[in-house]
Amino acid sequence: MPAWPRYGRRAHAAVAAILALAASILIATGHLDGRASVLDRIESPLLDLRFLLVGPESAPGHIVIVALDDEAIREAGAYPLPRATLARLVRALAGTRPRAIGLDLLLLDRGPDAADADLAAALRESGAVLAAAAAFRGGAPGGAEAVPIPGLPVAERLRWPIERFREGTGIGLVNIATDHAGTPRHVPLLIRHGDTALPSFPLRLAAQAARAEPVLEAGRIAVGAARSRPDLGLNLPLRFYGPRGTIRTVSAGAVLRGDVEAEELRDRIVIVGATAFGAADTFAMPYDPVLPGVEVLATAVGHLSTGDGLVRDAVVRRIDAGAAILLAVAAALLVSLAPAGPALAVVILAALAWLVATVIAFGAHLWLSAAMPLAAMIPGLLYGLLGRLGLDRRRARELARSESALSLFHPPALAARLARDPGFLAAPVTQEVGIVFVDLSGFTRLSERLGSQETELFLRAYHGVVEAQISRHGGVVLSFMGDGALAVFGLLDPGPDDARQALRAADGLVTQIRSWLAAHRATRGRPVDLRVGAHHGEVVASRLGAADHQQIAVAGDSVNVASRLMEVAKDLGAALVVSTDLLAASGVAAAEMPFEGERAVAIRGRAEPLRVAYRWGGTGPAH
């Protein structure tokens, strides 16, 4: 894990937002310019998903495909169709008075002279639009001055129909732009070759059907009354109507036999193209894995003649860019400032909301980018999360150090409670607790002999014995006062066994400390013993001290009584004195423990005597 700079959460959020802004602007700039990127590979399947979710649409009724299918090939007896047969087909179609005729066939080679002459005459008489094809290069485009339309694809060479067929006909390029998986996505409406911009087959055919030249106007292209909004470089996005056959299709064989009524083709745009297995170029698309190329071109003709195409123009791309910047910056700020769990949930919901918006927009024929805004979120999101993790880990280490430091001045159990609940005892609480006081007899003379340093070492070891015994029974040592200590039971988490644990701890202190004293070199041959007083009663637990310096304390008559019991122990010559209040609260009768006696004693400062039990007799040294 890298060492994160020591700045606060707000500074980290600002850096994350700046990173998200820079990354999203960089990604959005490429998108606005139409540059290809790895995101296109992600966008394509997401676009296919939208096709499937929204579903097919009705195809325009004024477009008919005349298919060179298996039936037509059987009728003609060969493929490609003989030129004479093709001439007969064109004349048969022209006789139905269609709006326009287009042949998605590359008539590149010469045939028999008479047949070519016959076909040329038929094409000229019908005013058909013929197919040409462009081959592309990877170099820099040229002729920008003559064709001032940025982003047009540049053809390296062209494949034209033979010159005889070009006379009196229209020519259009049948090139289709596919994605990395081979799915058609766009049809380039204009292709640059040298200083000339050549129209695509769909554009030429749609214009001929409309009896009007295409007009470019403010990001749109008008073909007659229809308006389309192409993408950058005048690329027309494809919105497939449905699977193969969605656009009305008739067999060329049926036309040749005269089985097709003229009314079926009258005033329609007729496109002749191959659909036979093995004879046609096919493409995989969301609705069909083998869509004939002629149906792709027919789809583009439908868009241009009705304006029902998919829209992904500069305006839509700017919406994508704005969404990318907004989502990226918002996600970075959220994960940097808000709690991690809710922040991630909101980010995921925002991403899902954008995906839903792209589906809804697709239903309205708008192609919003699903991949680009989500990808733009990643850099700032990762930095925000990783930085947040670093800050949280640093904060956890600081808290651990603080808790460790706190535990040096408070018992571990109390320090843990304060770290977990900083408001513990912010308001005073009255409750029943077990109280144990302990101090050493003979310590004053011992410390005089030991000196300051040895006394400090002695007390530290002594306090460790007391702390261990009290903690073992669930108590808390609230304070050490030289050789004395005050411990309570039931302060942190009161329970029914607190009094019993206080009694056991008090009794155990005597044996533990006496064993320790006997083994310590400083007390060998020196009269040092201890006195323990234990009581049970009501106390007021609170924080004492100023606002910036406080300590946990207990106060009340029960605390005074427990303290006075050490004086009683001195008077009785016993090491342990416990009140019968503690015995009653613990459920232990005096007879159940080896107490040496039980009596009522006077307590300094109290009017009423107190019954106590005592043990471990034998007069200890004077304090």
C-alpha positions in Angstrom: 0.0 0.0 0.0 1.6 3.4 -1.0 2.2 6.0 1.7 -0.6 8.4 1.2 0.1 12.1 1.7 -1.1 13.6 4.9 -3.9 15.6 3.7 -7.5 15.6 5.0 -10.5 14.1 3.4 -11.6 17.3 1.8 -8.2 17.7 0.1 -8.3 14.1 -1.0 -11.8 14.7 -2.4 -10.6 17.7 -4.3 -7.7 15.8 -5.9 -10.1 12.9 -6.8 -12.5 15.4 -8.4 -9.7 17.1 -10.4 -8.4 13.7 -11.6 -11.9 12.6 -12.5 -12.5 15.9 -14.4 -9.2 15.6 -16.3 -9.8 11.9 -17.2 -13.4 12.4 -18.2 -12.5 15.5 -20.4 -9.7 13.4 -22.1 -12.1 10.5 -22.8 -14.9 12.9 -23.8 -12.6 14.8 -26.2 -11.8 11.6 -28.1 -15.5 10.8 -28.2 -16.4 14.2 -29.5 -13.8 13.9 -32.2 -15.1 10.5 -33.2 -11.7 8.8 -32.6 -11.7 5.0 -32.4 -10.8 3.5 -29.0 -11.1 0.3 -27.0 -14.4 1.6 -25.7 -15.9 0.9 -29.1 -15.5 -2.8 -28.3 -17.5 -2.3 -25.1 -20.1 -0.1 -26.7 -20.9 -2.6 -29.5 -22.4 -5.4 -27.3 -24.2 -2.8 -25.2 -25.7 -1.4 -28.3 -26.8 -4.9 -29.4 -28.4 -5.3 -26.0 -30.4 -2.2 -26.6 -31.6 -3.6 -29.9 -32.8 -6.7 -28.2 -34.4 -4.8 -25.3 -36.3 -2.3 -27.5 -37.1 -4.9 -30.2 -37.7 -4.8 -33.9 -39.7 -2.0 -35.7 -41.9 -2.0 -38.7 -40.0 -1.5 -41.9 -41.0 1.3 -44.4 -43.6 -0.1 -46.8 -42.3 1.8 -49.8 -39.1 -0.2 -50.0 -39.0 -3.7 -51.7 -36.0 -6.0 -52.1 -36.0 -8.1 -55.2 -33.9 -11.0 -54.1 -31.5 -12.9 -56.3 -32.2 -16.0 -54.2 -32.1 -19.7 -54.8 -35.4 -19.6 -56.7 -34.1 -16.8 -59.0 -30.9 -18.7 -59.6 -32.9 -21.8 -60.6 -35.1 -19.7 -62.8 -32.0 -18.1 -64.5 -30.0 -21.3 -64.6 -26.8 -19.7 -63.5 -25.2 -17.2 -61.0 -24.3 -14.5 -61.6 -27.4 -14.1 -63.6 -26.7 -13.9 -67.4 -26.7 -10.3 -68.6 -29.7 -11.0 -70.9 -31.7 -12.3 -67.9 -30.7 -9.3 -65.8 -31.8 -7.0 -68.7 -35.1 -8.8 -68.7 -35.5 -8.4 -64.9 -34.7 -4.7 -65.1 -37.3 -4.1 -67.8 -39.9 -6.2 -65.9 -39.3 -4.0 -62.8 -39.4 -0.8 -64.8 -42.7 -1.9 -66.2 -44.3 -1.8 -62.8 -43.4 2.0 -62.6 -41.4 2.0 -59.3 -40.2 5.2 -57.7 -36.6 4.1 -58.3 -34.5 1.0 -59.1 -31.1 0.2 -57.5 -28.9 -2.8 -58.3 -26.6 -3.9 -55.5 -24.5 -5.7 -58.0 -20.9 -4.9 -59.1 -21.0 -5.1 -62.8 -17.3 -4.9 -63.2 -16.5 -7.3 -66.1 -17.6 -7.4 -69.7 -20.0 -10.0 -70.9 -21.2 -10.9 -74.4 -21.4 -7.7 -76.4 -25.0 -8.1 -77.4 -26.1 -9.0 -73.9 -24.1 -6.1 -72.4 -25.7 -3.7 -74.9 -29.1 -5.0 -74.1 -28.5 -4.6 -70.3 -27.0 -1.1 -70.8 -30.1 0.0 -72.7 -32.4 -1.5 -70.0 -30.4 0.3 -67.2 -30.5 3.6 -69.1 -34.2 3.4 -69.9 -35.0 2.7 -66.2 -32.6 5.2 -64.8 -31.3 2.6 -62.4 -28.7 3.3 -59.7 -25.7 0.9 -59.9 -23.2 -0.2 -57.3 -19.6 0.8 -57.1 -17.1 0.0 -54.3 -14.2 1.9 -52.7 -11.0 0.5 -51.3 -9.5 2.4 -48.4 -6.0 3.4 -47.3 -4.6 4.2 -43.9 -2.7 7.4 -44.8 -3.7 11.0 -44.3 -6.7 12.2 -46.3 -6.1 14.6 -49.2 -8.1 17.2 -51.1 -9.5 18.9 -48.0 -9.7 22.2 -49.8 -11.9 20.8 -52.5 -14.2 18.8 -50.1 -14.5 20.9 -47.0 -16.4 18.3 -44.9 -14.2 17.0 -42.1 -14.0 13.3 -41.2 -15.0 11.8 -44.6 -13.5 8.4 -45.3 -10.9 8.5 -48.0 -10.8 5.9 -50.8 -7.5 4.8 -52.2 -9.1 3.4 -55.3 -12.6 2.7 -56.8 -14.2 -0.2 -58.5 -16.7 1.1 -61.1 -19.2 -0.7 -63.3 -17.9 -1.0 -66.9 -18.2 2.3 -68.8 -21.0 1.0 -71.0 -23.3 0.6 -68.0 -22.5 4.0 -66.5 -24.1 6.0 -69.3 -27.5 7.3 -68.2 -27.4 5.7 -64.8 -26.6 6.8 -61.3 -23.6 5.4 -59.4 -23.4 4.9 -55.6 -20.8 3.3 -53.3 -22.0 0.2 -51.4 -19.4 0.4 -48.6 -20.6 -0.4 -45.1 -18.8 0.5 -41.9 -18.7 -2.4 -39.4 -17.4 -2.7 -35.9 -14.7 -5.0 -34.7 -17.1 -8.0 -34.7 -18.3 -7.4 -38.2 -21.7 -6.0 -37.3 -22.7 -3.1 -39.6 -23.0 0.2 -37.6 -22.8 3.0 -40.2 -23.2 3.7 -43.9 -20.8 6.5 -45.1 -23.0 8.8 -47.1 -20.0 10.5 -48.8 -16.6 9.0 -49.6 -13.7 11.2 -50.7 -11.6 10.2 -53.7 -9.0 12.8 -54.6 -10.8 16.1 -54.8 -14.2 14.6 -55.3 -16.9 13.5 -52.8 -18.8 10.5 -54.1 -22.3 9.5 -52.8 -23.2 6.2 -51.3 -25.6 3.8 -53.0 -28.4 4.5 -50.4 -28.0 8.3 -50.7 -28.0 8.2 -54.5 -31.0 5.9 -54.6 -33.0 7.8 -52.0 -32.3 11.1 -53.8 -33.4 9.6 -57.1 -36.6 8.3 -55.5 -37.3 11.8 -54.0 -36.5 13.5 -57.3 -34.3 15.9 -55.4 -30.6 16.4 -54.7 -29.4 15.9 -51.1 -28.9 19.1 -49.2 -26.6 19.5 -46.2 -28.1 21.9 -43.6 -26.8 22.5 -40.0 -25.7 19.0 -39.2 -28.6 17.4 -41.1 -29.0 16.0 -44.5 -32.3 16.5 -46.4 -33.5 14.1 -49.0 -36.7 15.5 -50.3 -39.0 16.1 -47.3 -37.0 13.7 -45.1 -34.4 14.9 -42.7 -31.6 12.7 -41.2 -29.0 13.5 -38.6 -25.8 11.6 -39.6 -22.9 11.1 -37.3 -19.5 12.7 -37.7 -18.0 12.5 -41.2 -21.6 12.0 -42.6 -21.8 8.5 -41.4 -25.4 7.3 -41.1 -26.0 5.1 -38.0 -28.0 2.0 -38.7 -31.2 1.2 -36.7 -32.0 -2.3 -38.0 -35.8 -2.9 -38.4 -35.6 -6.6 -37.6 -34.3 -9.9 -38.8 -33.9 -11.0 -42.4 -37.1 -10.5 -44.3 -38.4 -7.6 -42.2 -38.1 -5.4 -45.2 -40.5 -6.7 -47.8 -38.7 -9.1 -50.1 -39.8 -10.8 -53.4 -37.9 -13.3 -55.5 -36.4 -12.1 -58.7 -37.5 -15.5 -60.1 -41.2 -14.6 -59.4 -40.7 -11.3 -61.1 -39.2 -13.0 -64.2 -42.1 -15.4 -64.3 -44.6 -12.6 -64.0 -45.9 -13.8 -60.7 -45.5 -10.5 -59.0 -48.4 -8.0 -59.4 -47.3 -4.6 -60.7 -49.1 -3.0 -57.8 -46.7 -4.6 -55.3 -43.8 -2.6 -56.8 -45.5 0.5 -58.1 -44.2 3.8 -56.6 -41.8 1.9 -54.4 -38.0 1.9 -54.1 -36.9 -1.4 -55.6 -33.4 -2.7 -54.7 -32.1 -5.8 -56.5 -29.5 -7.8 -54.6 -28.2 -11.3 -53.8 -29.6 -13.2 -50.9 -28.9 -16.8 -52.0 -26.8 -18.9 -49.7 -23.1 -18.7 -50.8 -23.8 -16.0 -53.3 -24.5 -13.0 -51.0 -22.4 -11.1 -48.6 -24.0 -11.4 -45.1 -23.5 -9.7 -41.8 -24.2 -10.7 -38.2 -26.5 -8.2 -36.4 -28.5 -8.3 -33.2 -31.7 -9.8 -34.8 -30.1 -12.1 -37.3 -26.6 -13.7 -37.7 -26.9 -13.8 -41.5 -28.4 -10.6 -42.7 -27.8 -10.1 -46.5 -25.9 -7.0 -47.4 -28.7 -5.8 -49.7 -30.9 -5.6 -46.6 -28.3 -3.4 -44.8 -28.4 -1.0 -47.8 -32.1 -1.1 -47.9 -32.2 -0.2 -44.2 -30.1 2.9 -44.9 -32.3 3.8 -47.9 -35.3 3.6 -45.5 -33.6 5.9 -43.0 -32.8 8.5 -45.7 -36.2 8.4 -47.2 -38.2 8.6 -44.0 -35.8 10.2 -41.4 -36.4 7.2 -39.0 -32.7 6.4 -38.5 -30.7 6.2 -35.4 -29.3 9.6 -34.3 -25.7 9.9 -33.0 -24.6 13.4 -34.1 -22.5 16.1 -32.5 -25.3 17.1 -30.2 -25.8 13.5 -28.9 -22.0 13.2 -28.4 -22.0 16.4 -26.4 -24.7 14.9 -24.2 -22.5 11.8 -23.7 -19.5 14.1 -22.8 -21.6 16.1 -20.3 -22.9 12.9 -18.7 -19.3 11.5 -18.5 -17.9 14.6 -16.8 -20.9 14.9 -14.4 -20.9 11.2 -13.4 -17.1 11.0 -13.1 -16.8 14.0 -10.8 -19.8 13.1 -8.7 -18.6 9.5 -8.2 -15.2 10.7 -7.2 -16.6 13.2 -4.7 -19.1 10.6 -3.3 -16.6 7.9 -2.6 -14.1 10.4 -1.1 -16.5 12.2 1.3 -19.6 10.0 2.0 -19.5 6.7 3.9 -18.1 4.0 1.6 -21.0 1.6 1.5 -23.8 4.1 0.8 -21.4 6.0 -1.6 -20.8 2.9 -3.7 -24.5 2.1 -3.7 -25.3 5.6 -5.0 -22.5 5.3 -7.7 -23.8 1.9 -8.8 -27.4 3.3 -9.0 -26.2 6.3 -11.0 -24.4 4.0 -13.4 -27.5 1.8 -13.8 -29.7 4.9 -14.2 -27.5 6.0 -17.1 -27.7 2.6 -18.7 -31.5 2.7 -18.3 -31.5 6.2 -19.9 -29.5 4.9 -22.9 -32.2 2.2 -23.4 -35.0 4.7 -23.2 -33.2 7.0 -25.5 -32.6 4.2 -28.0 -36.4 3.6 -28.1 -36.6 7.2 -29.3 -33.9 6.5 -31.9 -31.1 8.3 -29.9 -27.8 6.5 -29.7 -26.3 7.6 -26.3 -23.0 6.0 -25.4 -23.3 3.5 -22.7 -19.6 2.7 -22.3 -18.0 6.1 -22.5 -19.6 7.8 -19.4 -19.1 4.6 -17.3 -15.4 4.3 -18.4 -14.9 8.0 -17.5 -16.0 7.3 -13.9 -13.3 4.7 -13.4 -10.1 6.8 -12.8 -11.6 9.2 -10.2 -13.6 6.4 -8.6 -10.5 4.2 -8.2 -8.4 7.1 -6.9 -11.2 8.1 -4.5 -11.7 4.5 -3.2 -7.9 3.8 -2.9 -7.2 7.2 -1.3 -10.2 6.7 1.0 -8.9 3.3 2.0 -5.5 4.9 2.7 -7.0 7.6 4.8 -9.2 5.2 6.7 -6.2 2.9 7.4 -4.2 5.9 8.6 -7.1 7.0 10.8 -7.4 3.5 12.1 -3.7 3.4 13.0 -4.1 6.8 14.7 -7.1 5.6 16.6 -5.2 2.5 17.7 -2.3 4.6 18.9 -4.7 6.9 20.7 -6.5 3.9 22.3 -3.1 2.5 23.3 -2.1 5.8 24.8 -5.5 6.0 26.5 -5.0 2.5 28.0 -1.8 3.7 29.7 -3.9 6.1 31.8 -7.1 4.0 32.1 -7.7 0.3 32.7 -7.8 -1.6 29.3 -11.6 -2.3 29.8 -12.4 1.3 30.5 -10.2 2.6 27.7 -11.9 0.2 25.2 -15.3 1.4 26.4 -14.3 5.1 26.0 -12.9 4.4 22.6 -16.1 2.6 21.6 -18.5 5.1 23.4 -16.9 8.5 23.8 -20.0 9.7 25.5 -19.7 7.2 28.4 -20.7 8.8 31.7 -21.0 12.3 30.0 -24.0 12.6 32.4 -23.7 11.2 36.0 -25.2 7.8 36.6 -26.4 6.3 39.9 -25.9 2.6 40.3 -25.1 -0.3 42.6 -21.4 -1.5 42.5 -19.0 -3.5 44.4 -16.1 -1.4 45.9 -12.7 -2.6 46.9 -9.9 -0.6 48.6 -6.4 -1.9 49.2 -3.2 -0.4 50.6 0.0 -1.6 52.1 0.9 -1.4 55.7 4.5 -0.5 56.5 5.0 1.0 53.1 6.1 4.5 54.5 9.2 3.1 56.2 9.9 0.8 53.3 9.9 3.7 50.8 12.2 5.7 53.1 14.7 2.9 52.9 14.4 2.2 49.2 14.8 5.7 47.8 12.8 7.3 45.0 13.9 5.1 42.0 13.5 1.8 43.8 10.2 2.8 45.3 8.9 3.7 41.8 9.9 0.2 40.5 8.4 -1.4 43.6 5.1 0.4 43.2 4.9 -0.4 39.4 5.2 -4.1 40.1 2.8 -3.9 43.0 0.2 -2.1 40.8 0.6 -4.8 38.2 -0.4 -7.5 40.7 -3.4 -5.5 41.9 -4.5 -4.7 38.3 -4.2 -8.4 37.3 -6.3 -9.6 40.2 -9.0 -7.0 39.8 -9.2 -7.5 36.0 -9.4 -11.3 36.4 -12.7 -10.9 38.2 -14.1 -8.3 35.9 -13.4 -5.2 37.9 -11.8 -1.8 37.0 -9.1 -0.1 39.0 -10.2 3.5 38.9 -7.2 5.0 40.6 -3.8 4.2 42.2 -2.9 6.5 45.1 0.7 5.6 46.0 0.4 2.2 47.7 -3.4 2.4 47.7 -5.9 1.5 45.0 -9.6 1.9 44.4 -11.5 -0.8 42.3 -15.1 -1.1 41.4 -17.2 -4.0 40.0 -20.2 -3.4 37.8 -19.4 0.1 36.5 -19.0 -0.7 32.8 -21.6 -3.4 32.3 -23.6 -4.1 35.5 -24.5 -7.7 36.1 -26.0 -10.0 38.8 -22.5 -11.4 39.7 -20.7 -8.1 40.4 -20.9 -8.4 44.2 -19.6 -12.0 44.2 -16.7 -11.1 41.9 -15.8 -8.1 44.2 -15.7 -10.5 47.2 -13.6 -13.1 45.3 -11.2 -10.3 44.1 -10.8 -8.9 47.6 -10.1 -12.3 49.1 -7.7 -13.1 46.3 -5.8 -9.8 46.7 -4.6 -10.9 50.1 -3.1 -14.2 49.0 -1.7 -12.8 45.7 -0.1 -9.7 47.3 1.3 -11.6 50.3 2.9 -14.1 48.0 4.4 -11.4 45.9 5.6 -9.5 49.0 7.2 -12.6 50.3 9.1 -13.2 47.1 10.2 -9.5 46.5 13.8 -8.8 47.5 12.9 -5.3 48.8 10.6 -6.7 51.5 12.7 -9.6 52.8 13.0 -9.3 56.5 10.8 -6.2 56.5 7.3 -6.0 58.1 5.2 -5.1 55.1 1.6 -6.3 54.7 -1.7 -5.2 53.2 -5.2 -4.2 54.2 -8.3 -4.7 52.0 -11.8 -3.2 52.6 -14.7 -4.3 50.5 -18.3 -3.0 50.4 -21.4 -2.9 48.1 -23.7 0.0 47.7 -25.0 2.8 45.6 -22.6 5.3 44.1 -22.7 8.2 41.6 -20.4 7.5 38.6 -19.4 10.5 36.6 -16.6 12.4 34.9 -14.8 14.8 37.2 -12.5 17.6 36.2 -12.5 20.5 33.7 -13.9 20.4 30.2 -10.5 19.6 28.7 -9.2 17.3 31.5 -11.5 14.7 33.0 -11.3 11.4 34.8 -13.8 8.7 35.6 -14.7 8.7 39.4 -17.3 7.2 41.8 -18.6 9.1 44.8 -21.0 8.7 47.6 -21.4 7.2 51.1 -20.6 3.7 49.9 -17.2 4.8 48.7 -16.5 6.4 52.1 -17.6 3.3 53.9 -15.3 1.0 51.8 -12.4 3.4 52.5 -13.1 3.4 56.3 -13.1 -0.4 56.3 -9.3 -0.4 56.0 -9.2 1.5 59.3 -11.4 -1.2 60.8 -9.0 -3.8 59.4 -6.1 -2.0 61.2 -8.1 -1.9 64.4 -9.1 -5.6 64.2 -5.6 -6.7 63.1 -7.1 -8.3 60.0 -6.0 -8.2 56.3 -9.5 -8.3 54.9 -12.7 -6.7 56.1 -15.9 -6.9 54.1 -19.3 -5.5 54.9 -22.3 -7.8 55.4 -23.9 -5.6 52.7 -21.4 -7.1 50.2 -22.0 -10.6 51.5 -25.7 -10.2 51.2 -25.4 -8.8 47.6 -23.1 -11.6 46.7 -25.3 -14.3 48.0 -22.5 -15.7 50.2 -23.1 -16.1 53.9 -20.3 -15.4 56.3 -20.3 -19.0 57.4 -19.5 -20.1 53.8 -16.1 -18.4 53.9 -13.4 -18.9 56.5 -14.0 -15.6 58.2 -12.6 -15.4 61.6 -15.4 -13.2 63.0 -18.3 -11.0 62.4 -19.3 -7.9 64.4 -20.8 -4.5 64.3 -18.3 -1.7 64.2 -18.3 2.0 64.3 -17.5 3.8 61.1 -15.8 7.2 61.4 -18.1 9.9 60.1 -21.3 7.7 60.3 -23.8 7.6 63.1 -25.0 4.0 62.6 -22.6 1.0 63.2 -21.9 -1.4 60.3 -21.7 -5.1 60.5 -18.6 -6.6 59.0 -16.8 -9.9 58.6 -13.0 -10.2 58.7 -10.3 -12.7 58.2 -6.5 -13.1 57.8 -5.9 -11.9 61.4 -2.5 -10.9 62.7 -1.5 -7.4 63.3 0.3 -5.8 60.5 3.0 -3.2 60.8 2.1 0.4 61.4 1.7 2.5 58.3 
